[in-house]
């Protein structure tokens, strides 16, 4: 298109736009009427303009894979499920391994490792088992996060193995921070500090780290979540450069559990769809979907098929695999990326000045800050500021769930001795749902 068309119009500055808006408001206050105050401490403006743009970020083009998670209780059953998932469109499989009795050879039998990416997440630590994994499948990603295990359970792995870096890979699991109610800035800062404790470990100096895995949970704050993943890449690049680390960053995203509900459960499909979209546009390498009934039903073929099909539709019918970095150049998202990264970096520096992530966990500071954020968010849900359709707004009073609960969908308290206070995951709708179940 000829530039002559555009030269016929004068450029309009951001100042001119704001003056026009002030006139149209007819005396109403611009800041009170049009500025959105967020829990992130970031004020969202009604418009963004090129002449206010600061630094823009060139995010590495990402091709994303459709993932499926399989918890291995029985190797044969898990292998059958894996082969079926591949046949139905899964491109990456993550096997969660609960103990060393699980045979990886049987679990991976007949799976073509040249066409399907395999991730193995261990819920335990055993050096012989870990060494064997490297021999069986050198290409598999090993999802092993001792610091994350400490944060979520309150204890280290029960093992004599003290190594924090295994098979030249590092994993940082930040999903618990999101599911517990941490703000986006806290999630980024805690994830960065979490990683820094690995970089600072004696193991790091003796290892050639090739891959850093970040497991992240994504919520329905659509544009903020896109910017969160972009900001994570910016922050990772900054920190890795300080350690002369050129390891590849892989982001594995999954929808949050925090906003999911047992009533009007089909609405969960709408929530997970937008959350997966944010993950894709934010640059996730692998996107796992959360079945709409995951919080109250045991694993089932229907829920998993619908979850996988949501991703297949996004990839094959919505063309989310055609354009790389679709968010690049958006003044709004670029600005959010910059603001989130700057605020997260400031918080990260505060954590490091006070001893680092593990030290702050042991002092209870991280847990306290997340609890404060979660309490504020819970109050906003309780007073209706945060809306979950079908739960605290427009509920279907004829909806009954008491006899459909295969899993206990609420916070479980199992008293045990822990080294630190664990980070507790809790859904926003739990109290409301419990009260409603009592009256069915």
SELODREN-910417 format. One record per residue (C-alpha): residue number from 0; chain; x, y negated, z. Coordinates in pm, 1 decimal. Example, Ala and Ser with C-alpha at 12.3 -4.5 7.8 and 13.67 -1.06 7.14 Angstrom:
2
0	A	1230.0	450.0	780.0
1	A	1367.0	106.0	714.0
This chain:
440
0	A	0.0	0.0	0.0
1	A	130.4	-345.8	-88.7
2	A	242.2	-567.3	198.8
3	A	68.9	-860.7	27.6
4	A	-260.5	-749.7	181.0
5	A	-120.8	-792.3	532.7
6	A	60.8	-1115.2	455.8
7	A	-278.1	-1278.5	393.7
8	A	-355.7	-1251.7	765.6
9	A	-176.3	-1434.5	1043.5
10	A	-32.7	-1224.7	1323.9
11	A	-224.2	-1247.6	1650.5
12	A	-12.6	-1249.4	1966.0
13	A	-103.1	-1078.2	2291.2
14	A	-145.0	-1423.0	2446.2
15	A	-402.3	-1518.7	2182.3
16	A	-593.1	-1194.2	2236.7
17	A	-604.9	-1253.0	2611.0
18	A	-730.1	-1609.5	2561.9
19	A	-1006.7	-1479.9	2334.6
20	A	-1104.6	-1221.0	2597.0
21	A	-1113.4	-1489.6	2867.8
22	A	-1355.1	-1692.5	2656.4
23	A	-1579.1	-1390.6	2595.0
24	A	-1586.3	-1310.9	2968.0
25	A	-1766.4	-1642.4	3023.1
26	A	-1606.3	-1720.0	3355.0
27	A	-1570.6	-1366.7	3490.8
28	A	-1228.4	-1286.7	3631.7
29	A	-1008.6	-1101.9	3380.7
30	A	-823.3	-899.2	3646.2
31	A	-1136.8	-798.8	3836.8
32	A	-1339.1	-714.5	3526.8
33	A	-1094.9	-542.1	3295.5
34	A	-793.0	-418.1	3491.0
35	A	-813.2	-54.9	3607.2
36	A	-632.8	10.7	3935.8
37	A	-499.9	366.9	3941.3
38	A	-372.4	596.4	4215.0
39	A	-35.9	587.2	4040.8
40	A	15.3	221.3	4131.1
41	A	-7.2	136.6	3760.5
42	A	-260.0	-123.9	3645.7
43	A	-414.2	-30.8	3311.6
44	A	-482.3	-328.8	3087.8
45	A	-770.8	-355.0	2836.7
46	A	-528.8	-376.7	2543.9
47	A	-160.2	-328.4	2464.1
48	A	36.7	-523.9	2207.8
49	A	358.9	-484.1	2015.9
50	A	507.7	-808.2	2145.8
51	A	489.3	-673.3	2502.8
52	A	659.2	-345.7	2421.2
53	A	978.5	-260.3	2598.5
54	A	1187.6	46.0	2526.9
55	A	1032.0	316.3	2310.7
56	A	1122.6	681.2	2346.7
57	A	1209.8	920.1	2068.1
58	A	1076.8	1245.6	2204.9
59	A	1224.7	1560.9	2052.2
60	A	975.8	1709.8	1802.3
61	A	810.5	2009.7	1962.5
62	A	645.8	2316.9	1816.5
63	A	420.0	2468.5	2078.0
64	A	328.8	2828.9	2141.2
65	A	3.9	2982.8	2264.6
66	A	80.0	3162.0	2587.9
67	A	-89.0	3422.5	2803.9
68	A	-6.9	3516.5	3161.8
69	A	-22.0	3879.8	3275.5
70	A	19.2	3983.1	3637.8
71	A	183.0	4326.6	3640.2
72	A	16.8	4560.4	3886.9
73	A	30.8	4860.0	3658.2
74	A	286.2	4876.0	3377.8
75	A	71.4	5076.0	3134.8
76	A	-237.1	4857.2	3180.9
77	A	-28.7	4539.2	3152.4
78	A	141.5	4669.4	2838.8
79	A	-195.0	4752.1	2680.7
80	A	-324.7	4404.7	2766.0
81	A	-8.7	4245.8	2624.4
82	A	-33.5	4428.3	2291.6
83	A	-400.4	4332.7	2264.4
84	A	-322.9	3967.0	2344.9
85	A	-56.9	3958.1	2072.1
86	A	-303.8	4106.7	1825.0
87	A	-552.5	3835.2	1919.0
88	A	-315.0	3541.4	1875.0
89	A	-89.0	3507.8	2179.4
90	A	263.1	3398.9	2081.6
91	A	429.1	3392.0	2423.6
92	A	367.2	3633.1	2710.1
93	A	456.0	3560.9	3069.4
94	A	468.1	3866.9	3291.8
95	A	449.5	3796.4	3664.5
96	A	652.7	4064.5	3842.1
97	A	548.1	4106.6	4209.5
98	A	813.0	4357.8	4323.2
99	A	1113.5	4559.6	4210.4
100	A	907.1	4876.7	4167.5
101	A	778.9	4736.9	3836.7
102	A	951.3	4888.5	3534.5
103	A	1029.9	4624.8	3274.9
104	A	1100.4	4892.5	3012.6
105	A	747.6	5033.3	3046.6
106	A	592.6	4686.3	3062.2
107	A	758.8	4579.1	2735.9
108	A	713.5	4906.7	2549.4
109	A	629.3	4862.6	2177.5
110	A	638.0	4481.7	2199.3
111	A	834.3	4327.7	1912.2
112	A	1070.6	4094.3	2097.3
113	A	1182.1	3934.8	1770.6
114	A	836.6	3783.9	1708.5
115	A	694.2	3741.6	2059.6
116	A	861.8	3527.5	2323.3
117	A	875.9	3692.6	2664.1
118	A	891.6	3519.1	3001.1
119	A	948.4	3715.3	3321.0
120	A	849.8	3542.5	3643.9
121	A	979.3	3710.0	3958.9
122	A	805.4	3677.5	4295.9
123	A	1104.0	3836.3	4469.7
124	A	1482.2	3835.1	4451.0
125	A	1698.0	4141.0	4398.3
126	A	2040.3	4109.0	4237.1
127	A	2045.8	4456.9	4080.1
128	A	1700.2	4405.6	3933.0
129	A	1799.6	4066.1	3794.2
130	A	2115.1	4208.2	3638.3
131	A	1911.4	4485.7	3477.3
132	A	1669.8	4231.3	3328.1
133	A	1954.7	4059.7	3146.2
134	A	2057.2	4392.7	2990.6
135	A	1704.3	4487.7	2883.5
136	A	1613.9	4162.7	2711.9
137	A	1876.8	3896.7	2669.5
138	A	1624.8	3678.1	2484.2
139	A	1364.4	3676.3	2763.3
140	A	1322.2	3362.6	2967.3
141	A	1370.6	3435.9	3335.5
142	A	1135.0	3227.3	3547.6
143	A	1304.8	3235.7	3886.5
144	A	1267.3	2942.2	4126.4
145	A	1388.2	3001.6	4486.5
146	A	1337.8	2636.8	4584.6
147	A	985.0	2640.1	4445.9
148	A	916.5	2961.2	4638.0
149	A	1033.1	2789.2	4957.0
150	A	807.6	2489.1	4890.2
151	A	498.8	2703.4	4823.9
152	A	541.6	2973.5	5088.7
153	A	748.7	2802.4	5356.5
154	A	1021.2	3068.4	5340.7
155	A	1312.5	3167.2	5122.0
156	A	1304.3	3496.0	4933.2
157	A	1372.5	3795.6	5157.4
158	A	1707.3	3889.1	5007.9
159	A	2079.3	3884.3	5072.0
160	A	2128.5	3724.6	4731.2
161	A	2204.6	3355.2	4778.8
162	A	2238.5	3260.5	4411.8
163	A	2007.8	2981.5	4293.0
164	A	2097.4	3003.5	3923.5
165	A	2037.4	3335.5	3749.1
166	A	2125.7	3439.2	3393.0
167	A	2230.8	3081.7	3304.6
168	A	1875.1	2958.2	3350.3
169	A	1708.2	2721.7	3595.0
170	A	1336.2	2704.0	3664.9
171	A	1152.3	2419.6	3837.0
172	A	790.5	2494.5	3920.4
173	A	594.8	2173.7	3986.2
174	A	244.3	2322.1	3954.4
175	A	199.2	2340.0	4332.3
176	A	253.8	1963.4	4363.9
177	A	-29.3	1887.8	4119.7
178	A	-260.0	2154.4	4264.3
179	A	-199.5	2020.2	4614.7
180	A	-295.7	1663.9	4518.7
181	A	33.7	1488.3	4445.9
182	A	23.7	1182.1	4222.3
183	A	181.6	1199.6	3877.7
184	A	473.4	988.1	3997.8
185	A	528.1	1223.5	4292.3
186	A	514.6	1525.6	4060.6
187	A	783.2	1375.5	3837.2
188	A	1005.3	1257.8	4121.3
189	A	976.9	1580.8	4319.9
190	A	1042.4	1785.7	4007.1
191	A	1351.7	1579.5	3927.7
192	A	1481.1	1603.1	4285.6
193	A	1397.9	1975.5	4287.6
194	A	1615.7	2012.9	3976.9
195	A	1890.7	1795.9	4123.5
196	A	1928.2	2038.2	4413.8
197	A	2001.5	2310.8	4158.0
198	A	2246.7	2086.2	3974.5
199	A	2414.8	2008.1	4307.9
200	A	2443.4	2372.8	4413.0
201	A	2786.4	2544.4	4408.6
202	A	2643.1	2794.6	4157.8
203	A	2601.5	2520.5	3897.3
204	A	2973.7	2446.5	3875.7
205	A	3043.0	2812.0	3792.5
206	A	2754.6	2862.5	3550.6
207	A	2688.2	2769.5	3189.8
208	A	2326.0	2666.0	3211.1
209	A	2161.0	2705.2	2872.0
210	A	1795.2	2658.8	2956.9
211	A	1597.8	2456.6	3210.9
212	A	1234.3	2563.0	3244.3
213	A	976.7	2323.9	3388.7
214	A	640.7	2473.2	3483.4
215	A	385.2	2191.5	3503.4
216	A	12.9	2164.8	3573.9
217	A	-194.7	1919.0	3372.7
218	A	-508.2	1739.2	3489.9
219	A	-783.8	1551.8	3306.7
220	A	-629.4	1203.8	3325.3
221	A	-580.7	1237.8	2951.2
222	A	-337.4	962.9	2849.1
223	A	-149.8	964.7	3180.0
224	A	-87.8	1338.7	3144.6
225	A	45.1	1292.7	2791.5
226	A	277.6	1024.4	2925.2
227	A	374.6	1246.9	3221.7
228	A	526.9	1514.6	3001.3
229	A	699.7	1253.3	2785.5
230	A	838.0	1083.4	3096.9
231	A	962.7	1421.1	3220.5
232	A	1177.4	1458.4	2910.0
233	A	1316.1	1108.2	2953.2
234	A	1399.1	1171.3	3320.2
235	A	1550.6	1511.5	3246.6
236	A	1779.4	1364.0	2980.9
237	A	1894.7	1097.0	3224.9
238	A	1972.8	1343.4	3504.9
239	A	2127.6	1610.4	3281.9
240	A	2362.2	1351.0	3131.8
241	A	2495.9	1273.5	3480.1
242	A	2603.9	1638.1	3512.4
243	A	2722.1	1672.2	3151.5
244	A	2457.4	1939.0	3107.7
245	A	2329.9	2001.0	2755.5
246	A	2084.4	2275.1	2852.3
247	A	1763.0	2284.3	2653.7
248	A	1453.0	2167.0	2840.2
249	A	1146.9	2387.4	2795.6
250	A	813.2	2267.8	2934.9
251	A	549.6	2531.7	3009.7
252	A	211.5	2374.9	3085.1
253	A	-112.0	2506.4	3232.7
254	A	-434.4	2329.6	3338.9
255	A	-461.5	2234.8	3704.6
256	A	-683.7	2425.8	3947.7
257	A	-753.7	2117.2	4157.7
258	A	-1054.8	1994.1	3957.5
259	A	-1204.8	2333.7	3874.8
260	A	-1544.3	2433.3	4014.6
261	A	-1750.5	2745.7	4076.9
262	A	-2082.6	2570.7	4009.2
263	A	-2159.2	2468.1	3652.3
264	A	-1850.2	2670.7	3570.1
265	A	-1883.9	2627.6	3191.9
266	A	-1776.7	2267.0	3245.4
267	A	-1434.5	2405.8	3331.4
268	A	-1393.9	2486.0	2960.7
269	A	-1431.1	2117.5	2875.3
270	A	-1178.0	2024.5	3140.8
271	A	-921.6	2280.9	3028.3
272	A	-962.5	2181.5	2662.3
273	A	-867.8	1818.2	2725.2
274	A	-590.2	1927.5	2961.0
275	A	-442.4	2155.9	2695.8
276	A	-468.5	1871.7	2444.9
277	A	-269.3	1646.9	2677.9
278	A	-6.8	1917.9	2717.6
279	A	26.9	1959.6	2341.1
280	A	43.5	1586.9	2265.3
281	A	284.0	1537.1	2555.5
282	A	530.4	1781.5	2400.7
283	A	490.8	2108.8	2591.6
284	A	675.0	2405.1	2441.4
285	A	428.9	2663.2	2571.1
286	A	66.6	2605.4	2667.8
287	A	-111.5	2856.2	2890.0
288	A	-482.7	2810.6	2935.3
289	A	-671.4	2874.0	3258.2
290	A	-985.1	3088.9	3208.4
291	A	-1300.8	2901.3	3303.6
292	A	-1378.6	3162.4	3571.4
293	A	-1025.4	3217.2	3701.2
294	A	-1094.0	3079.7	4049.8
295	A	-1380.2	3317.0	4130.8
296	A	-1358.2	3616.0	3890.4
297	A	-1093.6	3884.8	3867.6
298	A	-904.8	3907.7	3538.2
299	A	-1153.0	3992.2	3266.6
300	A	-1144.7	4028.8	2891.1
301	A	-1413.5	3769.7	2819.6
302	A	-1265.2	3485.2	3024.5
303	A	-916.5	3547.2	2886.5
304	A	-1043.8	3567.8	2528.1
305	A	-1229.2	3236.9	2557.4
306	A	-921.4	3070.3	2710.4
307	A	-698.7	3199.6	2431.1
308	A	-953.7	3101.9	2165.1
309	A	-957.6	2744.1	2294.2
310	A	-587.1	2724.8	2212.8
311	A	-633.3	2900.3	1879.5
312	A	-895.9	2643.1	1780.6
313	A	-668.1	2355.9	1880.1
314	A	-384.8	2503.5	1678.2
315	A	-555.5	2648.4	1372.3
316	A	-874.6	2445.9	1332.6
317	A	-784.8	2111.4	1493.3
318	A	-436.9	2106.0	1331.6
319	A	-254.2	2027.7	1653.9
320	A	43.8	2217.3	1513.8
321	A	80.5	2003.7	1201.1
322	A	192.6	1664.9	1336.2
323	A	490.8	1640.6	1569.1
324	A	494.4	1366.9	1830.5
325	A	148.6	1235.1	1750.9
326	A	171.1	1004.1	2054.0
327	A	479.9	820.6	1924.8
328	A	418.4	454.5	1852.4
329	A	108.7	419.6	2070.0
330	A	167.5	99.0	2266.0
331	A	-44.5	231.1	2552.4
332	A	124.3	571.6	2582.6
333	A	473.0	427.9	2530.8
334	A	408.4	176.6	2809.1
335	A	270.5	446.3	3041.1
336	A	572.5	666.7	2968.5
337	A	807.8	384.1	3063.2
338	A	616.4	290.2	3378.5
339	A	584.8	647.9	3503.5
340	A	952.2	718.0	3438.2
341	A	1064.9	400.5	3615.7
342	A	846.7	457.6	3922.0
343	A	941.8	825.0	3942.9
344	A	1310.7	737.0	3917.8
345	A	1274.6	489.4	4204.4
346	A	1110.3	754.6	4423.3
347	A	1374.0	1009.4	4320.1
348	A	1649.6	775.8	4436.5
349	A	1474.1	735.2	4772.2
350	A	1459.0	1112.9	4816.5
351	A	1826.3	1153.8	4729.0
352	A	1925.0	870.5	4963.9
353	A	1756.8	1067.5	5242.2
354	A	1933.6	1396.9	5181.2
355	A	1764.0	1545.6	4875.5
356	A	1461.0	1760.7	4806.1
357	A	1530.4	2059.1	5032.2
358	A	1624.2	1829.8	5321.0
359	A	1301.2	1633.6	5275.7
360	A	1103.8	1959.2	5268.3
361	A	1260.8	2071.0	5594.4
362	A	1177.9	1734.8	5753.8
363	A	819.4	1763.4	5627.4
364	A	837.9	1433.3	5439.2
365	A	739.7	1578.7	5100.4
366	A	444.6	1764.2	5250.6
367	A	330.3	1451.3	5436.7
368	A	339.8	1233.1	5125.6
369	A	147.4	1486.3	4918.0
370	A	-111.1	1521.2	5194.4
371	A	-159.0	1142.6	5202.9
372	A	-217.8	1135.0	4826.2
373	A	-450.0	1435.4	4842.9
374	A	-652.3	1283.1	5126.5
375	A	-701.6	962.1	4928.7
376	A	-811.2	1159.1	4623.3
377	A	-1045.6	1372.6	4834.0
378	A	-1209.7	1060.0	4977.8
379	A	-1261.1	930.6	4623.4
380	A	-1426.7	1258.9	4525.5
381	A	-1644.7	1258.6	4837.6
382	A	-1770.6	903.6	4774.1
383	A	-1827.7	968.5	4403.3
384	A	-1543.5	754.6	4268.6
385	A	-1398.3	1072.2	4119.1
386	A	-1665.5	1263.9	3929.8
387	A	-1687.0	1636.0	3864.6
388	A	-1999.3	1686.8	3656.3
389	A	-2222.7	1963.4	3781.9
390	A	-2068.0	1941.7	4127.4
391	A	-2082.5	1596.6	4283.9
392	A	-2284.0	1446.3	3998.3
393	A	-2582.2	1592.8	3810.0
394	A	-2566.1	1933.0	3984.5
395	A	-2799.0	2210.1	3873.5
396	A	-2978.5	2294.0	4199.1
397	A	-3095.0	2625.9	4054.4
398	A	-2736.5	2739.0	4000.8
399	A	-2656.2	3031.4	4236.1
400	A	-2305.7	3166.5	4288.1
401	A	-2305.8	3356.7	4618.9
402	A	-2331.4	3700.3	4454.1
403	A	-2097.2	3623.4	4164.0
404	A	-1779.8	3562.4	4364.5
405	A	-1530.1	3841.6	4300.0
406	A	-1246.3	3633.2	4443.3
407	A	-1243.2	3404.5	4746.4
408	A	-1221.1	3061.8	4578.1
409	A	-1131.9	2858.4	4887.1
410	A	-821.9	2782.5	5088.6
411	A	-702.4	3091.7	5275.1
412	A	-524.2	3052.9	5607.3
413	A	-285.8	3339.5	5688.1
414	A	-99.2	3251.7	6009.4
415	A	265.6	3352.1	5982.0
416	A	604.4	3225.7	6085.9
417	A	760.1	2996.6	5826.1
418	A	1083.5	2805.4	5800.6
419	A	903.0	2493.3	5680.5
420	A	543.7	2382.4	5635.6
421	A	436.0	2509.7	5290.8
422	A	274.7	2285.8	5031.1
423	A	-93.4	2377.6	5039.0
424	A	-295.2	2392.0	4715.9
425	A	-660.5	2294.7	4752.5
426	A	-942.4	2215.1	4510.1
427	A	-1140.7	1892.5	4543.0
428	A	-1480.2	2065.0	4541.3
429	A	-1413.4	2326.2	4810.4
430	A	-1600.1	2173.2	5105.0
431	A	-1899.4	2074.7	4892.8
432	A	-1916.0	2423.6	4741.6
433	A	-1889.5	2597.1	5079.1
434	A	-2177.9	2390.1	5217.2
435	A	-2383.3	2463.8	4908.2
436	A	-2321.7	2838.6	4930.9
437	A	-2457.0	2837.4	5287.5
438	A	-2791.7	2705.4	5167.3
439	A	-2847.2	2946.1	4877.3
